[in-house]
Every structure is written in C-alpha cells, then in structure tokens.
C-alpha cells in the first residue's frame, strides 16, 4: 500500500507524520486488506516516510520544535514537507514506537522506507552550541538504531531504502535493508543505462527494478516484453495499473514471472558479465550462477537501421569443456542446436533475431551434467 493510507493524507500537503490509518479510507483498519492480500498468497507491504512531516499534521502542531530549524529563519519546505530532527532522542523514540506498532498490530512483511527531500536549516537549537554540529552523526546513528530495533522485534520484516530515487545506498544502510529503490526513472530504455551504472558498485540483488506503465518518463512507450526483460536483471517488481492490461498482457506477465523465478538466484547472486553496453544499438548482459550450472543472456535492441542484423554475441564465464542446454524464451535464437559447448558459446557466440525498435530477448543456458 503506497502513500495516502494515513492521517489526513489526501494530497502531499497534509498528513505526513501522522502514522495512523485514515478511518474514512479504511474504517476497519488495514486488517481486511491485509487478509485479502494474504489470501491471494502474497505478503503485504506498506509505504512510510517517517523522517518527514507536513506543517498540516497533528504531529507538527503538537511538536513544531521537532523539525530541524534555526531560530529566526524560515523553515523551508520541499515537496511541502520538513525534516524531523532525528538526532533528538525523543524524536527517535516516537518514530520507533509508531513503526513498531504498525508492524506489531498488522501482518506487515515489508516497509518501503522513503525519504524525499534534502536537508535545509539543519539547526538543533535545544542543544548546546558546541553539540549542534553533532546533528549529522547522531541523526544517522539514531536512524540505524530504529531499523536495528525494528529488525530485532520483527525478524520477518523486510525494508527497502527508497529515498527519493537512489538517494541512500551507503554501506551502513545496506547492512540493514534488503533492497534499494534504484531511481524514480523507471522508463525501460533509460533503465538500461541506469542499471549499468548502478551495478558497477552494487549487486543486482538489491536493485529494485519495476515494470511500469507507458508512456513513461520521456513520453516513450516500449513493449511490455522489453520492460519485463529490463526489470528481470535486478529485483523484479510490477508497479503498473493491472486494470489497464489486456488479457495478452496478463498472459505475458505470467510467463515472464515464471521465467524470472527460474533464473532469479542466478541474476541476483551470480556473476555479471557486461557483453555489450547500452550505449550501443544492442546491449547485452550475461549472468552466471555461483556454481556455474546456469547462465542467462539478456539482449536488447534500441533500433534497427538499413535492415542490419544484430551482432553475434559471444558469451563469457562458461566452462569450455562443458556442454550447455540452450533455451530461447521466445524463439528469437537463430540457427542454434539445443546443446552447445562452452567453447563454442564463448568463441562463436549466439545469433539473435532482434528486429525493429525496442526488441529484446533472453536465453537460458543449463550445464548438462
């Protein structure tokens, strides 16, 4: 459940900081919705942004001193919100209490922990002048403490660090969360470059990658299969309005999710080989499982000129002496027998029929024992 479930939250001007269920929207609380979701065989997750507050909120009216501020200066708002001074222990305890209550009273398995603005007026007037500079360090220590205490009390709880599109992915937070929101830009073609950069530093396992609606960020519309295959290179999620999907869209989603479940461990915890950069017309990435038994090739074509064929793609990281069963997920593998040696795959490569604009495919390789 995303933003809007709490307080007087009907738009982004009010309610932030009041982490209680909106009684008009959920007169019976969250339990009915959670039970329905669980009945479908799924876990329930909740969006929160605990470090922020709207001026139009019960929390701010009761505790205006809890936000970062310098006396006599305006309290700047970005996205109509201010930053709570988490360096204060009373703020820390309040936030832990409300999150602990949410997780304890509801069957919540996942918090999407957002943090949507930069700091401004980072003052702490209640602290002695010599101690006010400690705000930065104490803020982070208290943030980590809240998460650590939540994880200790609710060991099944998963947390995603969202933070305005990839804004908080430091090593300290990565010790405490399962995944991070890579970017607010979920447009599939842009994501090829974004994910290329992200995985230079971080593992695909923590890279949240969603299939979303089109037209997207640039007014661009890409095929659903292209969007799925881009997102399947990280921690796959779906953030689309399923009411707008056709029957064929739903059938494709079922197929793609089933494929992803087969290759998920290889993608998330295997070795990544960058075969062709998305700076080219054709991009390709290959993932090899830690035991070497499975490999997955993803290939994407941006556009085609002059009826040219896509380049032959040579694989990497395979055992030259091993034999691999070769499976195309969509029939776009050209003139390949069902089994090939690792030496052939790496030296001769695979020929893929990628045509037109925004075409994509995947090939699964399974070592024959």
C-alpha positions in Angstrom: 0.0 0.0 0.0 1.6 3.2 -1.2 1.3 6.8 0.0 -2.1 8.1 1.2 -3.3 5.4 3.7 -2.6 7.5 6.8 -3.7 10.6 8.7 -5.5 13.4 6.6 -3.5 12.4 3.6 -5.5 13.3 0.5 -2.6 15.1 -1.2 1.0 15.8 -0.4 0.2 19.0 1.6 -1.1 17.2 4.7 -0.9 14.2 7.0 2.8 13.3 6.7 4.0 12.4 10.2 0.6 11.0 11.4 1.2 7.3 11.0 -2.3 6.2 11.9 -4.7 4.6 9.4 -7.2 7.0 7.8 -10.6 5.9 9.1 -12.5 7.2 6.1 -10.4 5.1 3.7 -10.1 2.1 6.0 -12.9 2.1 8.6 -12.0 -1.4 9.7 -8.3 -0.6 9.7 -5.8 -2.4 7.4 -6.7 -5.9 8.5 -9.3 -6.5 5.9 -7.0 -5.5 3.1 -4.1 -7.5 4.5 -6.2 -10.6 5.0 -7.3 -10.3 1.3 -3.7 -9.9 0.1 -2.6 -12.8 2.2 -5.5 -14.9 0.9 -4.1 -14.4 -2.6 -0.9 -16.0 -1.5 1.0 -12.7 -1.2 2.7 -10.8 1.6 1.6 -7.2 2.5 3.9 -4.2 2.4 3.4 -0.6 3.5 4.9 2.7 2.3 6.2 5.0 5.1 8.3 8.2 5.2 8.9 8.5 8.9 11.7 11.2 8.8 9.4 13.8 7.3 6.5 15.9 8.4 3.9 18.3 6.8 3.1 21.5 8.5 -0.5 20.5 8.2 -0.3 17.5 10.5 -1.1 16.6 14.1 2.5 15.8 14.8 3.8 19.2 13.7 1.0 21.0 15.5 2.0 19.2 18.7 5.8 19.3 18.3 6.9 22.2 16.0 10.3 22.0 17.8 10.9 18.5 16.5 11.9 19.7 13.0 15.4 20.9 12.1 15.4 24.7 12.3 17.4 27.7 13.0 15.6 30.2 15.3 14.5 33.3 13.4 14.9 31.7 10.0 12.1 30.4 7.7 11.6 26.7 7.8 12.0 25.8 4.2 9.6 23.2 2.7 10.4 20.9 -0.2 7.6 18.7 -1.5 5.6 20.5 1.2 7.5 18.8 3.9 10.1 19.4 6.6 12.7 17.1 8.1 12.3 15.8 11.6 15.5 16.2 13.8 16.2 12.5 14.3 19.3 13.4 16.3 16.8 14.1 19.2 16.2 11.0 21.3 12.5 11.9 21.8 12.0 12.0 18.0 13.9 8.7 17.7 11.7 7.0 20.3 8.5 8.4 18.8 9.4 7.1 15.3 10.4 3.7 16.7 7.1 3.5 18.6 4.8 4.2 15.7 6.7 1.9 13.3 6.8 -0.9 15.9 3.1 -0.5 16.5 2.3 -0.7 12.8 4.4 -3.8 12.3 3.2 -5.4 15.6 -0.6 -4.8 15.1 -0.6 -5.7 11.4 0.7 -8.6 9.4 3.3 -6.4 7.6 6.2 -8.1 5.9 7.7 -5.1 4.2 8.3 -1.4 4.7 9.1 0.8 1.8 11.1 3.5 3.7 11.0 6.7 1.7 12.9 9.9 2.4 12.0 12.5 -0.3 14.0 15.7 0.3 17.4 17.2 1.1 18.1 18.8 4.4 17.9 22.5 5.0 18.2 24.7 8.1 19.9 21.8 9.9 19.7 23.5 13.3 19.3 22.0 16.7 18.5 25.0 19.0 17.9 22.8 22.1 21.5 21.5 22.0 24.5 23.4 23.4 26.3 25.3 20.6 29.3 23.0 20.7 27.0 20.0 20.3 24.8 21.2 17.5 27.3 20.1 14.8 26.8 16.5 16.1 23.3 16.6 14.5 24.6 14.9 11.3 26.2 11.9 13.1 23.5 11.5 15.7 20.8 11.6 13.1 22.4 8.7 11.2 23.1 6.7 14.4 19.5 7.1 15.6 18.2 6.1 12.1 20.3 2.9 12.2 19.2 2.2 15.8 15.5 2.4 14.8 16.0 0.0 12.0 18.1 -2.4 14.1 15.4 -2.4 16.9 12.6 -3.0 14.3 14.5 -5.9 12.8 15.2 -7.4 16.2 11.5 -7.2 17.2 10.1 -8.2 13.8 12.7 -10.6 12.3 10.4 -11.4 9.3 10.2 -7.7 8.3 11.9 -6.6 5.1 12.8 -3.0 4.5 13.5 -1.2 1.2 15.6 2.1 1.3 13.7 4.3 -1.1 14.9 7.8 -0.5 13.8 9.9 -3.5 15.2 7.6 -6.1 18.5 6.1 -5.1 19.5 8.7 -2.5 20.5 6.5 0.4 22.6 3.5 -0.6 25.6 3.8 1.7 27.3 0.7 3.2 25.7 1.4 6.6 22.1 1.3 5.3 23.0 -1.8 3.1 23.7 -3.7 6.3 20.1 -3.1 7.4 17.9 -3.3 4.3 17.1 -6.0 1.7 16.9 -3.7 -1.4 17.0 -0.1 -2.5 14.9 1.9 -4.9 17.3 2.4 -7.8 15.7 5.5 -9.4 12.4 7.3 -9.8 13.0 6.9 -13.5 11.6 3.5 -14.4 11.4 4.1 -18.1 12.8 0.8 -19.5 15.3 2.2 -22.1 16.7 4.7 -19.7 17.0 2.0 -17.1 19.5 0.1 -19.2 22.0 2.9 -18.6 20.9 3.5 -15.0 21.2 -0.2 -14.2 24.6 -0.4 -16.0 25.9 2.3 -13.7 24.2 1.0 -10.5 25.7 -2.5 -10.9 29.2 -1.1 -11.2 29.0 -0.6 -7.4 26.1 -2.7 -6.1 24.8 -6.2 -6.6 21.7 -6.8 -8.8 20.1 -8.5 -5.7 19.4 -5.1 -4.0 18.5 -3.3 -7.2 14.7 -2.7 -7.2 13.5 -2.9 -10.8 9.9 -2.4 -11.7 7.7 -2.9 -14.7 5.7 0.3 -15.0 3.1 1.8 -17.3 3.7 3.6 -20.6 4.1 6.2 -21.9 6.7 6.8 -19.2 9.3 9.3 -18.2 10.2 10.6 -21.6 6.8 10.1 -23.1 8.2 6.9 -24.6 6.3 3.7 -25.0 8.2 0.4 -25.0 6.7 -3.1 -25.5 5.8 -5.0 -22.3 8.2 -7.8 -23.1 11.1 -5.2 -23.3 10.0 -3.7 -20.0 9.9 -7.1 -18.3 13.3 -8.2 -19.5 15.0 -4.9 -18.4 13.5 -5.3 -14.9 14.3 -9.0 -14.7 18.0 -8.0 -14.5 17.5 -7.0 -10.9 14.9 -7.5 -8.1 11.8 -7.7 -10.3 8.7 -5.9 -9.3 5.5 -4.7 -11.0 4.2 -1.2 -10.5 1.6 -0.9 -13.2 -2.2 -0.5 -13.2 -3.2 -4.0 -13.9 -6.8 -2.8 -14.7 -5.4 -1.4 -17.9 -3.6 -4.6 -19.0 -5.1 -6.7 -21.8 -5.6 -10.4 -21.5 -2.5 -10.8 -23.6 -0.5 -8.6 -21.3 -1.5 -10.7 -18.3 -0.6 -13.9 -20.1 2.9 -12.4 -20.9 3.3 -11.3 -17.3 2.6 -14.8 -16.0 5.1 -16.2 -18.5 7.8 -13.7 -17.6 7.4 -14.1 -13.9 7.7 -17.9 -14.2 10.9 -17.4 -16.2 12.2 -15.0 -13.6 11.6 -17.4 -10.8 13.8 -20.0 -12.6 16.7 -17.6 -13.1 16.3 -15.3 -10.0 19.1 -16.8 -8.0 21.5 -16.6 -10.9 20.6 -13.0 -11.6 20.6 -11.8 -8.0 23.7 -13.7 -6.7 25.7 -14.8 -9.7 28.5 -13.2 -11.7 27.6 -10.4 -14.1 29.3 -10.1 -17.4 28.8 -6.9 -19.4 28.9 -8.1 -23.0 27.6 -5.0 -24.9 26.9 -1.6 -23.3 23.5 0.1 -23.7 25.5 3.0 -25.2 25.4 0.8 -28.4 22.4 -0.1 -30.6 22.4 -3.6 -29.0 23.0 -4.1 -25.3 23.7 -7.5 -23.7 24.4 -8.7 -20.2 25.1 -12.3 -19.0 24.7 -13.7 -15.5 26.4 -17.0 -14.4 25.3 -18.8 -11.2 27.8 -19.2 -8.4 28.0 -23.0 -9.1 28.4 -22.5 -12.8 25.4 -24.6 -13.7 23.1 -21.9 -15.1 23.7 -18.8 -17.2 21.3 -16.3 -18.6 21.8 -13.9 -21.5 19.7 -10.8 -21.8 19.9 -8.8 -25.1 18.2 -5.5 -26.1 18.0 -3.6 -29.3 17.2 0.1 -29.3 16.5 0.5 -33.0 17.4 -1.0 -36.4 18.7 0.8 -39.5 19.1 -0.5 -43.1 17.7 -4.0 -42.2 21.0 -4.8 -40.5 21.2 -7.9 -38.3 22.1 -7.7 -34.6 25.7 -8.6 -33.9 26.6 -12.1 -32.9 27.1 -12.2 -29.1 30.0 -14.1 -27.6 29.4 -15.3 -24.1 31.8 -15.4 -21.1 32.3 -17.1 -17.8 31.4 -20.6 -19.1 33.3 -23.9 -18.8 34.9 -24.5 -22.2 34.7 -28.3 -21.8 31.1 -28.4 -20.6 28.0 -28.8 -22.7 25.1 -26.5 -22.1 21.4 -26.9 -23.0 20.3 -23.8 -24.8 16.8 -22.4 -24.4 15.3 -19.4 -26.0 12.4 -18.0 -24.0 10.7 -16.6 -27.2 12.1 -18.2 -30.3 14.5 -15.4 -31.2 17.6 -17.6 -31.1 18.7 -18.2 -34.7 20.2 -21.5 -36.1 21.3 -22.9 -32.8 21.2 -26.6 -31.9 19.6 -27.5 -28.5 23.1 -28.2 -26.9 26.4 -26.4 -27.4 29.8 -26.5 -25.8 31.1 -23.7 -23.6 33.9 -23.2 -26.0 31.5 -22.7 -28.9 29.3 -20.3 -27.0 32.3 -18.1 -26.0 34.2 -18.2 -29.3 31.5 -18.4 -31.9 28.6 -16.9 -29.9 24.9 -16.7 -30.4 22.9 -15.1 -33.2 19.7 -13.4 -32.1 16.9 -12.2 -34.2 16.3 -8.7 -32.8 14.4 -6.5 -35.2 12.8 -3.1 -35.3 12.7 -0.7 -32.3 12.9 -1.8 -28.6 13.2 -5.6 -29.3 14.6 -7.8 -26.6 15.1 -11.5 -25.7 16.7 -13.8 -23.2 18.4 -17.2 -23.5 18.8 -19.6 -20.6 21.8 -22.0 -20.6 21.8 -25.1 -18.3 25.0 -27.1 -18.0 24.5 -30.8 -18.9 25.8 -32.9 -16.0 
